[in-house]
Amino acid sequence: MSIANIDNKKMNFDTVLNFGKYKGHTIGEVYEMNASYLKWCLENIERFTLPEKSVELIEEKAEIEEGDRYEYRNEYFDSPWYDDD
């Protein structure tokens, strides 16, 4: 496994991150835990690059994760236990 050097353009799912809250984890591990974080990295860190197919997988999974969080919030607010008074 290689260490993720932001200058290294050859990152993949086996690359170990050396920054952020998932420092020490591979990109593949982060993909399983929190693809939205990887999507954020792709959008906000200029030199954080992955092959196009990996980017597509991350974007698809991140969209599902974000949808799940939205549904969870709606379930909470629709719950009889939620009282907004």
C-alpha positions in Angstrom: 0.0 0.0 0.0 1.2 3.5 -0.8 0.9 6.5 1.4 -1.4 9.2 -0.1 0.9 12.0 -1.0 -1.3 14.8 -2.3 1.3 15.4 -5.1 0.9 11.8 -6.2 -1.5 11.5 -9.1 -1.6 7.7 -8.9 -4.1 7.2 -6.0 -6.4 4.2 -5.9 -8.6 2.4 -3.4 -5.4 0.8 -1.8 -3.8 4.2 -1.1 -3.5 5.1 2.6 -4.6 8.6 3.5 -2.0 10.7 5.4 -4.4 13.6 6.3 -7.8 14.3 7.7 -10.1 12.4 10.0 -9.4 9.1 8.2 -5.6 9.4 8.3 -4.2 5.9 8.3 -7.1 4.3 6.4 -7.1 3.3 2.8 -9.4 5.1 0.4 -11.3 1.8 0.0 -11.9 1.6 3.8 -13.1 5.2 3.7 -15.3 4.4 0.8 -17.1 1.7 2.9 -17.4 4.0 5.9 -18.1 7.4 4.5 -18.0 7.9 0.7 -19.4 11.4 1.2 -16.0 12.3 2.8 -14.2 11.2 -0.4 -16.6 13.1 -2.5 -15.8 16.2 -0.4 -12.1 15.5 -0.9 -12.5 15.2 -4.7 -14.5 18.5 -4.8 -12.2 20.5 -2.4 -8.7 19.2 -2.6 -7.3 20.1 -6.1 -4.6 17.4 -6.1 -6.8 14.6 -4.7 -7.4 12.6 -7.8 -8.6 9.1 -8.6 -9.4 7.2 -11.8 -12.7 8.2 -13.3 -14.4 4.8 -12.5 -13.5 5.2 -8.8 -14.9 8.8 -8.9 -18.2 7.4 -10.3 -18.4 4.8 -7.6 -17.8 7.3 -4.9 -20.3 9.8 -6.3 -23.0 7.0 -6.5 -22.4 5.8 -3.0 -22.2 9.3 -1.5 -25.6 10.1 -3.1 -27.1 7.1 -1.5 -25.6 8.0 1.9 -26.9 11.5 1.7 -30.3 10.2 0.8 -30.3 7.9 3.7 -29.4 10.7 6.1 -32.2 12.8 4.7 -34.7 9.9 5.2 -33.5 9.4 8.7 -34.1 13.0 9.6 -37.6 12.9 8.1 -38.4 9.7 10.1 -37.2 11.5 13.3 -39.3 14.5 12.7 -42.4 12.4 11.8 -41.9 10.3 14.9 -44.5 10.6 17.7 -41.5 11.2 20.0 -40.6 14.4 18.3 -42.2 17.4 19.9 -41.4 20.8 18.4 -43.1 22.8 21.1 
